[in-house]
Each structure stands twice: as C-alpha cells, then as structure tokens.
Amino acid sequence: MNTKLTIRLDNEVINKAKQYALRNKTSLSKLVEAYFRELTNNYKETKMEVTDKELQKVSGTVSIPDSVTIDDLLTDRLFNKYIHD
C-alpha cells in the first residue's frame, strides 16, 4: 500500500536528488523509499539493561544504596531536568 508523505528539504538537495533520479531513470519517490528501506533494514533496536552493581562500577565515587534502583535515579534526573530547570 502506498501512502503520501510530505517532507521539507533544502531546495539544493531536492534539485540534486531530482537530477540523480533522472540520471538513474527512477522517480524521487522510489529513491526516497529505497533509502528508507535500506536505512531501516540495517537498523537493529537494542535495549540496554544495566544492573545496579554495573551502574555502581561505572559511577566511581558515587555510592548507591541497595534500596535505590536505576529507575529511581532516572526518574530523579528527568524530574530535575524538566521540572526544576
């Protein structure tokens, strides 16, 4: 199923892309689709899991109580960044 997509690009980039598409006997849409397909085929989502002990190892001089979790630390950081700043 094809769906229309509107994107905004610099005029120079668009003109060069049109020339490239013309030289390669393809459409701009097919060119963009091929690029997105290649980009997403190579993308591998990874989820990093860090234990409290691993966090303590890289934190150096910071001592983290056993009762504090990574989620607690992240929540505090985000709260301080977006609420208090």
PyMOL Python script that loads the backbone (N, CA, C, O; Angstrom):
from pymol import cmd

cmd.read_pdbstr("""\
ATOM      1  N   MET A   1       0.845  -1.178   0.000  1.00  0.00           N
ATOM      2  CA  MET A   1       0.000   0.000   0.000  1.00  0.00           C
ATOM      3  C   MET A   1       0.893   1.244   0.000  1.00  0.00           C
ATOM      4  O   MET A   1       1.800   1.359   0.825  1.00  0.00           O
ATOM      5  N   ASN A   2       0.647   2.134  -0.886  1.00  0.00           N
ATOM      6  CA  ASN A   2       1.399   3.383  -0.953  1.00  0.00           C
ATOM      7  C   ASN A   2       0.663   4.477  -0.197  1.00  0.00           C
ATOM      8  O   ASN A   2      -0.559   4.596  -0.279  1.00  0.00           O
ATOM      9  N   THR A   3       1.424   5.270   0.538  1.00  0.00           N
ATOM     10  CA  THR A   3       0.872   6.371   1.314  1.00  0.00           C
ATOM     11  C   THR A   3       1.663   7.622   1.000  1.00  0.00           C
ATOM     12  O   THR A   3       2.885   7.572   0.856  1.00  0.00           O
ATOM     13  N   LYS A   4       0.977   8.734   0.893  1.00  0.00           N
ATOM     14  CA  LYS A   4       1.626  10.002   0.603  1.00  0.00           C
ATOM     15  C   LYS A   4       2.374  10.497   1.839  1.00  0.00           C
ATOM     16  O   LYS A   4       1.870  10.403   2.958  1.00  0.00           O
ATOM     17  N   LEU A   5       3.583  11.024   1.625  1.00  0.00           N
ATOM     18  CA  LEU A   5       4.408  11.560   2.695  1.00  0.00           C
ATOM     19  C   LEU A   5       4.898  12.933   2.263  1.00  0.00           C
ATOM     20  O   LEU A   5       5.431  13.089   1.164  1.00  0.00           O
ATOM     21  N   THR A   6       4.722  13.913   3.114  1.00  0.00           N
ATOM     22  CA  THR A   6       5.212  15.253   2.828  1.00  0.00           C
ATOM     23  C   THR A   6       6.435  15.513   3.686  1.00  0.00           C
ATOM     24  O   THR A   6       6.386  15.381   4.909  1.00  0.00           O
ATOM     25  N   ILE A   7       7.537  15.886   3.039  1.00  0.00           N
ATOM     26  CA  ILE A   7       8.758  16.228   3.773  1.00  0.00           C
ATOM     27  C   ILE A   7       9.267  17.568   3.270  1.00  0.00           C
ATOM     28  O   ILE A   7       8.993  17.968   2.139  1.00  0.00           O
ATOM     29  N   ARG A   8      10.002  18.246   4.116  1.00  0.00           N
ATOM     30  CA  ARG A   8      10.575  19.535   3.748  1.00  0.00           C
ATOM     31  C   ARG A   8      12.094  19.398   3.715  1.00  0.00           C
ATOM     32  O   ARG A   8      12.720  18.969   4.684  1.00  0.00           O
ATOM     33  N   LEU A   9      12.671  19.775   2.573  1.00  0.00           N
ATOM     34  CA  LEU A   9      14.116  19.682   2.383  1.00  0.00           C
ATOM     35  C   LEU A   9      14.627  20.967   1.750  1.00  0.00           C
ATOM     36  O   LEU A   9      13.866  21.736   1.163  1.00  0.00           O
ATOM     37  N   ASP A  10      15.914  21.181   1.878  1.00  0.00           N
ATOM     38  CA  ASP A  10      16.573  22.311   1.253  1.00  0.00           C
ATOM     39  C   ASP A  10      16.421  22.202  -0.269  1.00  0.00           C
ATOM     40  O   ASP A  10      16.538  21.109  -0.823  1.00  0.00           O
ATOM     41  N   ASN A  11      16.160  23.326  -0.948  1.00  0.00           N
ATOM     42  CA  ASN A  11      15.949  23.333  -2.399  1.00  0.00           C
ATOM     43  C   ASN A  11      17.113  22.722  -3.162  1.00  0.00           C
ATOM     44  O   ASN A  11      16.907  21.993  -4.132  1.00  0.00           O
ATOM     45  N   GLU A  12      18.328  23.012  -2.733  1.00  0.00           N
ATOM     46  CA  GLU A  12      19.508  22.476  -3.420  1.00  0.00           C
ATOM     47  C   GLU A  12      19.541  20.948  -3.340  1.00  0.00           C
ATOM     48  O   GLU A  12      19.879  20.271  -4.311  1.00  0.00           O
ATOM     49  N   VAL A  13      19.188  20.424  -2.182  1.00  0.00           N
ATOM     50  CA  VAL A  13      19.156  18.973  -2.004  1.00  0.00           C
ATOM     51  C   VAL A  13      18.102  18.356  -2.919  1.00  0.00           C
ATOM     52  O   VAL A  13      18.348  17.331  -3.554  1.00  0.00           O
ATOM     53  N   ILE A  14      16.942  18.976  -2.984  1.00  0.00           N
ATOM     54  CA  ILE A  14      15.859  18.474  -3.837  1.00  0.00           C
ATOM     55  C   ILE A  14      16.288  18.474  -5.298  1.00  0.00           C
ATOM     56  O   ILE A  14      16.093  17.486  -6.006  1.00  0.00           O
ATOM     57  N   ASN A  15      16.869  19.574  -5.749  1.00  0.00           N
ATOM     58  CA  ASN A  15      17.289  19.662  -7.146  1.00  0.00           C
ATOM     59  C   ASN A  15      18.346  18.620  -7.489  1.00  0.00           C
ATOM     60  O   ASN A  15      18.282  18.003  -8.552  1.00  0.00           O
ATOM     61  N   LYS A  16      19.301  18.421  -6.618  1.00  0.00           N
ATOM     62  CA  LYS A  16      20.338  17.408  -6.862  1.00  0.00           C
ATOM     63  C   LYS A  16      19.732  16.005  -6.858  1.00  0.00           C
ATOM     64  O   LYS A  16      20.120  15.154  -7.659  1.00  0.00           O
ATOM     65  N   ALA A  17      18.789  15.770  -5.964  1.00  0.00           N
ATOM     66  CA  ALA A  17      18.140  14.462  -5.895  1.00  0.00           C
ATOM     67  C   ALA A  17      17.320  14.200  -7.164  1.00  0.00           C
ATOM     68  O   ALA A  17      17.301  13.078  -7.672  1.00  0.00           O
ATOM     69  N   LYS A  18      16.647  15.230  -7.672  1.00  0.00           N
ATOM     70  CA  LYS A  18      15.882  15.088  -8.917  1.00  0.00           C
ATOM     71  C   LYS A  18      16.808  14.758 -10.081  1.00  0.00           C
ATOM     72  O   LYS A  18      16.496  13.893 -10.899  1.00  0.00           O
ATOM     73  N   GLN A  19      17.943  15.442 -10.159  1.00  0.00           N
ATOM     74  CA  GLN A  19      18.927  15.168 -11.214  1.00  0.00           C
ATOM     75  C   GLN A  19      19.443  13.729 -11.111  1.00  0.00           C
ATOM     76  O   GLN A  19      19.575  13.027 -12.113  1.00  0.00           O
ATOM     77  N   TYR A  20      19.730  13.308  -9.874  1.00  0.00           N
ATOM     78  CA  TYR A  20      20.212  11.947  -9.647  1.00  0.00           C
ATOM     79  C   TYR A  20      19.166  10.927 -10.093  1.00  0.00           C
ATOM     80  O   TYR A  20      19.487   9.944 -10.762  1.00  0.00           O
ATOM     81  N   ALA A  21      17.904  11.174  -9.712  1.00  0.00           N
ATOM     82  CA  ALA A  21      16.820  10.266 -10.075  1.00  0.00           C
ATOM     83  C   ALA A  21      16.655  10.198 -11.594  1.00  0.00           C
ATOM     84  O   ALA A  21      16.462   9.118 -12.153  1.00  0.00           O
ATOM     85  N   LEU A  22      16.731  11.343 -12.253  1.00  0.00           N
ATOM     86  CA  LEU A  22      16.601  11.397 -13.709  1.00  0.00           C
ATOM     87  C   LEU A  22      17.724  10.612 -14.391  1.00  0.00           C
ATOM     88  O   LEU A  22      17.480   9.838 -15.317  1.00  0.00           O
ATOM     89  N   ARG A  23      18.968  10.823 -13.916  1.00  0.00           N
ATOM     90  CA  ARG A  23      20.120  10.104 -14.485  1.00  0.00           C
ATOM     91  C   ARG A  23      19.998   8.593 -14.287  1.00  0.00           C
ATOM     92  O   ARG A  23      20.484   7.807 -15.101  1.00  0.00           O
ATOM     93  N   ASN A  24      19.349   8.204 -13.203  1.00  0.00           N
ATOM     94  CA  ASN A  24      19.234   6.781 -12.893  1.00  0.00           C
ATOM     95  C   ASN A  24      17.881   6.196 -13.270  1.00  0.00           C
ATOM     96  O   ASN A  24      17.534   5.086 -12.867  1.00  0.00           O
ATOM     97  N   LYS A  25      17.119   6.963 -14.052  1.00  0.00           N
ATOM     98  CA  LYS A  25      15.825   6.524 -14.592  1.00  0.00           C
ATOM     99  C   LYS A  25      14.911   5.965 -13.509  1.00  0.00           C
ATOM    100  O   LYS A  25      14.380   4.860 -13.622  1.00  0.00           O
ATOM    101  N   THR A  26      14.745   6.754 -12.468  1.00  0.00           N
ATOM    102  CA  THR A  26      13.847   6.389 -11.374  1.00  0.00           C
ATOM    103  C   THR A  26      13.128   7.638 -10.902  1.00  0.00           C
ATOM    104  O   THR A  26      13.449   8.747 -11.329  1.00  0.00           O
ATOM    105  N   SER A  27      12.168   7.460 -10.035  1.00  0.00           N
ATOM    106  CA  SER A  27      11.458   8.627  -9.501  1.00  0.00           C
ATOM    107  C   SER A  27      12.056   9.012  -8.157  1.00  0.00           C
ATOM    108  O   SER A  27      12.739   8.220  -7.507  1.00  0.00           O
ATOM    109  N   LEU A  28      11.786  10.225  -7.767  1.00  0.00           N
ATOM    110  CA  LEU A  28      12.232  10.699  -6.458  1.00  0.00           C
ATOM    111  C   LEU A  28      11.588   9.863  -5.356  1.00  0.00           C
ATOM    112  O   LEU A  28      12.233   9.549  -4.356  1.00  0.00           O
ATOM    113  N   SER A  29      10.324   9.505  -5.536  1.00  0.00           N
ATOM    114  CA  SER A  29       9.630   8.683  -4.547  1.00  0.00           C
ATOM    115  C   SER A  29      10.315   7.330  -4.374  1.00  0.00           C
ATOM    116  O   SER A  29      10.522   6.874  -3.249  1.00  0.00           O
ATOM    117  N   LYS A  30      10.667   6.688  -5.492  1.00  0.00           N
ATOM    118  CA  LYS A  30      11.338   5.391  -5.403  1.00  0.00           C
ATOM    119  C   LYS A  30      12.722   5.524  -4.781  1.00  0.00           C
ATOM    120  O   LYS A  30      13.174   4.635  -4.060  1.00  0.00           O
ATOM    121  N   LEU A  31      13.379   6.616  -5.059  1.00  0.00           N
ATOM    122  CA  LEU A  31      14.694   6.874  -4.485  1.00  0.00           C
ATOM    123  C   LEU A  31      14.604   7.021  -2.962  1.00  0.00           C
ATOM    124  O   LEU A  31      15.397   6.433  -2.227  1.00  0.00           O
ATOM    125  N   VAL A  32      13.633   7.809  -2.501  1.00  0.00           N
ATOM    126  CA  VAL A  32      13.440   8.006  -1.062  1.00  0.00           C
ATOM    127  C   VAL A  32      13.015   6.704  -0.403  1.00  0.00           C
ATOM    128  O   VAL A  32      13.496   6.371   0.680  1.00  0.00           O
ATOM    129  N   GLU A  33      12.119   5.966  -1.044  1.00  0.00           N
ATOM    130  CA  GLU A  33      11.673   4.689  -0.491  1.00  0.00           C
ATOM    131  C   GLU A  33      12.844   3.716  -0.357  1.00  0.00           C
ATOM    132  O   GLU A  33      12.975   3.032   0.658  1.00  0.00           O
ATOM    133  N   ALA A  34      13.693   3.655  -1.388  1.00  0.00           N
ATOM    134  CA  ALA A  34      14.848   2.752  -1.337  1.00  0.00           C
ATOM    135  C   ALA A  34      15.796   3.152  -0.205  1.00  0.00           C
ATOM    136  O   ALA A  34      16.350   2.296   0.484  1.00  0.00           O
ATOM    137  N   TYR A  35      15.973   4.449  -0.026  1.00  0.00           N
ATOM    138  CA  TYR A  35      16.841   4.919   1.056  1.00  0.00           C
ATOM    139  C   TYR A  35      16.258   4.542   2.420  1.00  0.00           C
ATOM    140  O   TYR A  35      16.968   4.012   3.275  1.00  0.00           O
ATOM    141  N   PHE A  36      14.970   4.815   2.621  1.00  0.00           N
ATOM    142  CA  PHE A  36      14.335   4.474   3.897  1.00  0.00           C
ATOM    143  C   PHE A  36      14.359   2.960   4.141  1.00  0.00           C
ATOM    144  O   PHE A  36      14.578   2.509   5.265  1.00  0.00           O
ATOM    145  N   ARG A  37      14.133   2.187   3.081  1.00  0.00           N
ATOM    146  CA  ARG A  37      14.156   0.730   3.217  1.00  0.00           C
ATOM    147  C   ARG A  37      15.542   0.262   3.660  1.00  0.00           C
ATOM    148  O   ARG A  37      15.662  -0.554   4.574  1.00  0.00           O
ATOM    149  N   GLU A  38      16.576   0.777   3.017  1.00  0.00           N
ATOM    150  CA  GLU A  38      17.956   0.411   3.372  1.00  0.00           C
ATOM    151  C   GLU A  38      18.283   0.853   4.793  1.00  0.00           C
ATOM    152  O   GLU A  38      18.903   0.113   5.556  1.00  0.00           O
ATOM    153  N   LEU A  39      17.870   2.037   5.130  1.00  0.00           N
ATOM    154  CA  LEU A  39      18.122   2.581   6.463  1.00  0.00           C
ATOM    155  C   LEU A  39      17.474   1.715   7.543  1.00  0.00           C
ATOM    156  O   LEU A  39      18.104   1.403   8.553  1.00  0.00           O
ATOM    157  N   THR A  40      16.240   1.336   7.331  1.00  0.00           N
ATOM    158  CA  THR A  40      15.522   0.570   8.350  1.00  0.00           C
ATOM    159  C   THR A  40      15.898  -0.905   8.342  1.00  0.00           C
ATOM    160  O   THR A  40      15.759  -1.572   9.367  1.00  0.00           O
ATOM    161  N   ASN A  41      16.364  -1.429   7.228  1.00  0.00           N
ATOM    162  CA  ASN A  41      16.813  -2.829   7.196  1.00  0.00           C
ATOM    163  C   ASN A  41      18.084  -3.013   8.014  1.00  0.00           C
ATOM    164  O   ASN A  41      18.302  -4.078   8.592  1.00  0.00           O
ATOM    165  N   ASN A  42      18.918  -1.992   8.066  1.00  0.00           N
ATOM    166  CA  ASN A  42      20.179  -2.074   8.794  1.00  0.00           C
ATOM    167  C   ASN A  42      20.028  -1.683  10.259  1.00  0.00           C
ATOM    168  O   ASN A  42      20.969  -1.826  11.040  1.00  0.00           O
ATOM    169  N   TYR A  43      18.870  -1.197  10.629  1.00  0.00           N
ATOM    170  CA  TYR A  43      18.647  -0.724  11.995  1.00  0.00           C
ATOM    171  C   TYR A  43      18.274  -1.891  12.884  1.00  0.00           C
ATOM    172  O   TYR A  43      17.339  -2.638  12.594  1.00  0.00           O
ATOM    173  N   LYS A  44      19.000  -2.034  13.947  1.00  0.00           N
ATOM    174  CA  LYS A  44      18.685  -3.076  14.925  1.00  0.00           C
ATOM    175  C   LYS A  44      18.448  -2.394  16.261  1.00  0.00           C
ATOM    176  O   LYS A  44      19.328  -1.731  16.809  1.00  0.00           O
ATOM    177  N   GLU A  45      17.243  -2.574  16.767  1.00  0.00           N
ATOM    178  CA  GLU A  45      16.907  -1.964  18.049  1.00  0.00           C
ATOM    179  C   GLU A  45      17.531  -2.788  19.165  1.00  0.00           C
ATOM    180  O   GLU A  45      17.333  -4.001  19.248  1.00  0.00           O
ATOM    181  N   THR A  46      18.271  -2.126  20.000  1.00  0.00           N
ATOM    182  CA  THR A  46      18.864  -2.820  21.136  1.00  0.00           C
ATOM    183  C   THR A  46      18.410  -2.143  22.411  1.00  0.00           C
ATOM    184  O   THR A  46      18.287  -0.920  22.483  1.00  0.00           O
ATOM    185  N   LYS A  47      18.169  -2.953  23.394  1.00  0.00           N
ATOM    186  CA  LYS A  47      17.756  -2.422  24.680  1.00  0.00           C
ATOM    187  C   LYS A  47      18.866  -2.747  25.667  1.00  0.00           C
ATOM    188  O   LYS A  47      19.214  -3.910  25.871  1.00  0.00           O
ATOM    189  N   MET A  48      19.405  -1.723  26.264  1.00  0.00           N
ATOM    190  CA  MET A  48      20.490  -1.928  27.190  1.00  0.00           C
ATOM    191  C   MET A  48      19.942  -2.083  28.594  1.00  0.00           C
ATOM    192  O   MET A  48      19.200  -1.232  29.085  1.00  0.00           O
ATOM    193  N   GLU A  49      20.310  -3.157  29.219  1.00  0.00           N
ATOM    194  CA  GLU A  49      19.896  -3.400  30.589  1.00  0.00           C
ATOM    195  C   GLU A  49      21.128  -3.264  31.471  1.00  0.00           C
ATOM    196  O   GLU A  49      22.154  -3.894  31.216  1.00  0.00           O
ATOM    197  N   VAL A  50      21.029  -2.459  32.487  1.00  0.00           N
ATOM    198  CA  VAL A  50      22.144  -2.221  33.392  1.00  0.00           C
ATOM    199  C   VAL A  50      21.689  -2.571  34.800  1.00  0.00           C
ATOM    200  O   VAL A  50      20.640  -2.120  35.261  1.00  0.00           O
ATOM    201  N   THR A  51      22.490  -3.375  35.470  1.00  0.00           N
ATOM    202  CA  THR A  51      22.153  -3.718  36.842  1.00  0.00           C
ATOM    203  C   THR A  51      22.673  -2.633  37.777  1.00  0.00           C
ATOM    204  O   THR A  51      23.522  -1.824  37.401  1.00  0.00           O
ATOM    205  N   ASP A  52      22.154  -2.630  38.988  1.00  0.00           N
ATOM    206  CA  ASP A  52      22.617  -1.659  39.984  1.00  0.00           C
ATOM    207  C   ASP A  52      24.120  -1.799  40.227  1.00  0.00           C
ATOM    208  O   ASP A  52      24.820  -0.798  40.377  1.00  0.00           O
ATOM    209  N   LYS A  53      24.616  -3.036  40.267  1.00  0.00           N
ATOM    210  CA  LYS A  53      26.050  -3.255  40.507  1.00  0.00           C
ATOM    211  C   LYS A  53      26.879  -2.711  39.349  1.00  0.00           C
ATOM    212  O   LYS A  53      27.938  -2.124  39.573  1.00  0.00           O
ATOM    213  N   GLU A  54      26.411  -2.897  38.109  1.00  0.00           N
ATOM    214  CA  GLU A  54      27.136  -2.363  36.954  1.00  0.00           C
ATOM    215  C   GLU A  54      27.151  -0.836  36.992  1.00  0.00           C
ATOM    216  O   GLU A  54      28.165  -0.209  36.685  1.00  0.00           O
ATOM    217  N   LEU A  55      26.031  -0.252  37.367  1.00  0.00           N
ATOM    218  CA  LEU A  55      25.956   1.195  37.480  1.00  0.00           C
ATOM    219  C   LEU A  55      26.915   1.693  38.544  1.00  0.00           C
ATOM    220  O   LEU A  55      27.565   2.722  38.366  1.00  0.00           O
ATOM    221  N   GLN A  56      27.006   0.970  39.646  1.00  0.00           N
ATOM    222  CA  GLN A  56      27.901   1.354  40.733  1.00  0.00           C
ATOM    223  C   GLN A  56      29.358   1.284  40.271  1.00  0.00           C
ATOM    224  O   GLN A  56      30.165   2.130  40.656  1.00  0.00           O
ATOM    225  N   LYS A  57      29.705   0.282  39.448  1.00  0.00           N
ATOM    226  CA  LYS A  57      31.075   0.142  38.943  1.00  0.00           C
ATOM    227  C   LYS A  57      31.485   1.360  38.122  1.00  0.00           C
ATOM    228  O   LYS A  57      32.592   1.873  38.288  1.00  0.00           O
ATOM    229  N   VAL A  58      30.606   1.826  37.242  1.00  0.00           N
ATOM    230  CA  VAL A  58      30.961   2.944  36.369  1.00  0.00           C
ATOM    231  C   VAL A  58      30.758   4.292  37.031  1.00  0.00           C
ATOM    232  O   VAL A  58      31.213   5.313  36.515  1.00  0.00           O
ATOM    233  N   SER A  59      30.083   4.307  38.162  1.00  0.00           N
ATOM    234  CA  SER A  59      29.826   5.585  38.810  1.00  0.00           C
ATOM    235  C   SER A  59      31.015   6.074  39.620  1.00  0.00           C
ATOM    236  O   SER A  59      31.037   7.229  40.046  1.00  0.00           O
ATOM    237  N   GLY A  60      31.996   5.222  39.839  1.00  0.00           N
ATOM    238  CA  GLY A  60      33.204   5.647  40.531  1.00  0.00           C
ATOM    239  C   GLY A  60      32.980   5.909  41.997  1.00  0.00           C
ATOM    240  O   GLY A  60      32.780   4.971  42.770  1.00  0.00           O
ATOM    241  N   THR A  61      33.008   7.169  42.400  1.00  0.00           N
ATOM    242  CA  THR A  61      32.941   7.529  43.817  1.00  0.00           C
ATOM    243  C   THR A  61      31.530   7.610  44.365  1.00  0.00           C
ATOM    244  O   THR A  61      31.344   7.835  45.560  1.00  0.00           O
ATOM    245  N   VAL A  62      30.539   7.433  43.517  1.00  0.00           N
ATOM    246  CA  VAL A  62      29.160   7.530  43.969  1.00  0.00           C
ATOM    247  C   VAL A  62      28.757   6.207  44.615  1.00  0.00           C
ATOM    248  O   VAL A  62      28.941   5.138  44.034  1.00  0.00           O
ATOM    249  N   SER A  63      28.221   6.293  45.788  1.00  0.00           N
ATOM    250  CA  SER A  63      27.737   5.107  46.486  1.00  0.00           C
ATOM    251  C   SER A  63      26.220   5.083  46.384  1.00  0.00           C
ATOM    252  O   SER A  63      25.540   6.018  46.807  1.00  0.00           O
ATOM    253  N   ILE A  64      25.701   4.002  45.817  1.00  0.00           N
ATOM    254  CA  ILE A  64      24.261   3.892  45.617  1.00  0.00           C
ATOM    255  C   ILE A  64      23.709   2.879  46.611  1.00  0.00           C
ATOM    256  O   ILE A  64      24.124   1.720  46.607  1.00  0.00           O
ATOM    257  N   PRO A  65      22.786   3.300  47.457  1.00  0.00           N
ATOM    258  CA  PRO A  65      22.182   2.347  48.403  1.00  0.00           C
ATOM    259  C   PRO A  65      21.462   1.226  47.662  1.00  0.00           C
ATOM    260  O   PRO A  65      20.950   1.439  46.563  1.00  0.00           O
ATOM    261  N   ASP A  66      21.421   0.060  48.242  1.00  0.00           N
ATOM    262  CA  ASP A  66      20.753  -1.079  47.615  1.00  0.00           C
ATOM    263  C   ASP A  66      19.269  -0.821  47.369  1.00  0.00           C
ATOM    264  O   ASP A  66      18.681  -1.402  46.457  1.00  0.00           O
ATOM    265  N   SER A  67      18.668   0.037  48.168  1.00  0.00           N
ATOM    266  CA  SER A  67      17.238   0.305  48.021  1.00  0.00           C
ATOM    267  C   SER A  67      16.913   1.194  46.820  1.00  0.00           C
ATOM    268  O   SER A  67      15.750   1.291  46.429  1.00  0.00           O
ATOM    269  N   VAL A  68      17.923   1.848  46.227  1.00  0.00           N
ATOM    270  CA  VAL A  68      17.710   2.742  45.089  1.00  0.00           C
ATOM    271  C   VAL A  68      17.913   1.955  43.799  1.00  0.00           C
ATOM    272  O   VAL A  68      18.914   1.258  43.635  1.00  0.00           O
ATOM    273  N   THR A  69      16.947   2.075  42.884  1.00  0.00           N
ATOM    274  CA  THR A  69      17.047   1.383  41.592  1.00  0.00           C
ATOM    275  C   THR A  69      17.451   2.362  40.502  1.00  0.00           C
ATOM    276  O   THR A  69      17.435   3.577  40.700  1.00  0.00           O
ATOM    277  N   ILE A  70      17.802   1.829  39.381  1.00  0.00           N
ATOM    278  CA  ILE A  70      18.140   2.667  38.218  1.00  0.00           C
ATOM    279  C   ILE A  70      16.937   3.521  37.835  1.00  0.00           C
ATOM    280  O   ILE A  70      17.081   4.692  37.485  1.00  0.00           O
ATOM    281  N   ASP A  71      15.760   2.929  37.904  1.00  0.00           N
ATOM    282  CA  ASP A  71      14.542   3.691  37.580  1.00  0.00           C
ATOM    283  C   ASP A  71      14.376   4.892  38.503  1.00  0.00           C
ATOM    284  O   ASP A  71      13.948   5.962  38.070  1.00  0.00           O
ATOM    285  N   ASP A  72      14.718   4.711  39.782  1.00  0.00           N
ATOM    286  CA  ASP A  72      14.652   5.828  40.727  1.00  0.00           C
ATOM    287  C   ASP A  72      15.598   6.943  40.306  1.00  0.00           C
ATOM    288  O   ASP A  72      15.235   8.119  40.323  1.00  0.00           O
ATOM    289  N   LEU A  73      16.815   6.563  39.927  1.00  0.00           N
ATOM    290  CA  LEU A  73      17.817   7.552  39.518  1.00  0.00           C
ATOM    291  C   LEU A  73      17.390   8.284  38.252  1.00  0.00           C
ATOM    292  O   LEU A  73      17.529   9.503  38.156  1.00  0.00           O
ATOM    293  N   LEU A  74      16.872   7.537  37.287  1.00  0.00           N
ATOM    294  CA  LEU A  74      16.427   8.158  36.034  1.00  0.00           C
ATOM    295  C   LEU A  74      15.242   9.087  36.269  1.00  0.00           C
ATOM    296  O   LEU A  74      15.172  10.176  35.699  1.00  0.00           O
ATOM    297  N   THR A  75      14.321   8.651  37.104  1.00  0.00           N
ATOM    298  CA  THR A  75      13.159   9.485  37.430  1.00  0.00           C
ATOM    299  C   THR A  75      13.602  10.790  38.083  1.00  0.00           C
ATOM    300  O   THR A  75      13.131  11.867  37.716  1.00  0.00           O
ATOM    301  N   ASP A  76      14.507  10.689  39.051  1.00  0.00           N
ATOM    302  CA  ASP A  76      15.027  11.896  39.707  1.00  0.00           C
ATOM    303  C   ASP A  76      15.705  12.812  38.707  1.00  0.00           C
ATOM    304  O   ASP A  76      15.504  14.027  38.739  1.00  0.00           O
ATOM    305  N   ARG A  77      16.514  12.235  37.811  1.00  0.00           N
ATOM    306  CA  ARG A  77      17.240  13.039  36.822  1.00  0.00           C
ATOM    307  C   ARG A  77      16.270  13.768  35.897  1.00  0.00           C
ATOM    308  O   ARG A  77      16.415  14.966  35.654  1.00  0.00           O
ATOM    309  N   LEU A  78      15.286  13.042  35.388  1.00  0.00           N
ATOM    310  CA  LEU A  78      14.307  13.664  34.492  1.00  0.00           C
ATOM    311  C   LEU A  78      13.472  14.715  35.215  1.00  0.00           C
ATOM    312  O   LEU A  78      13.174  15.770  34.656  1.00  0.00           O
ATOM    313  N   PHE A  79      13.100  14.428  36.445  1.00  0.00           N
ATOM    314  CA  PHE A  79      12.337  15.389  37.222  1.00  0.00           C
ATOM    315  C   PHE A  79      13.142  16.678  37.408  1.00  0.00           C
ATOM    316  O   PHE A  79      12.630  17.779  37.206  1.00  0.00           O
ATOM    317  N   ASN A  80      14.399  16.521  37.791  1.00  0.00           N
ATOM    318  CA  ASN A  80      15.254  17.701  37.989  1.00  0.00           C
ATOM    319  C   ASN A  80      15.517  18.455  36.695  1.00  0.00           C
ATOM    320  O   ASN A  80      15.606  19.682  36.688  1.00  0.00           O
ATOM    321  N   LYS A  81      15.642  17.711  35.599  1.00  0.00           N
ATOM    322  CA  LYS A  81      15.928  18.354  34.320  1.00  0.00           C
ATOM    323  C   LYS A  81      14.724  19.141  33.797  1.00  0.00           C
ATOM    324  O   LYS A  81      14.875  20.272  33.335  1.00  0.00           O
ATOM    325  N   TYR A  82      13.539  18.550  33.868  1.00  0.00           N
ATOM    326  CA  TYR A  82      12.384  19.179  33.232  1.00  0.00           C
ATOM    327  C   TYR A  82      11.487  19.969  34.176  1.00  0.00           C
ATOM    328  O   TYR A  82      10.747  20.847  33.732  1.00  0.00           O
ATOM    329  N   ILE A  83      11.540  19.678  35.445  1.00  0.00           N
ATOM    330  CA  ILE A  83      10.656  20.380  36.385  1.00  0.00           C
ATOM    331  C   ILE A  83      11.394  21.505  37.100  1.00  0.00           C
ATOM    332  O   ILE A  83      10.856  22.603  37.242  1.00  0.00           O
ATOM    333  N   HIS A  84      12.596  21.249  37.542  1.00  0.00           N
ATOM    334  CA  HIS A  84      13.330  22.236  38.339  1.00  0.00           C
ATOM    335  C   HIS A  84      14.184  23.179  37.502  1.00  0.00           C
ATOM    336  O   HIS A  84      14.492  24.278  37.963  1.00  0.00           O
ATOM    337  N   ASP A  85      14.577  22.794  36.291  1.00  0.00           N
ATOM    338  CA  ASP A  85      15.451  23.660  35.469  1.00  0.00           C
ATOM    339  C   ASP A  85      14.666  24.766  34.812  1.00  0.00           C
ATOM    340  O   ASP A  85      15.236  25.583  34.089  1.00  0.00           O
TER     341      ASP A  85
END
""", "prot")
cmd.dss("prot")
cmd.show_as("cartoon", "prot")
cmd.util.cbc("prot")
cmd.orient("prot")
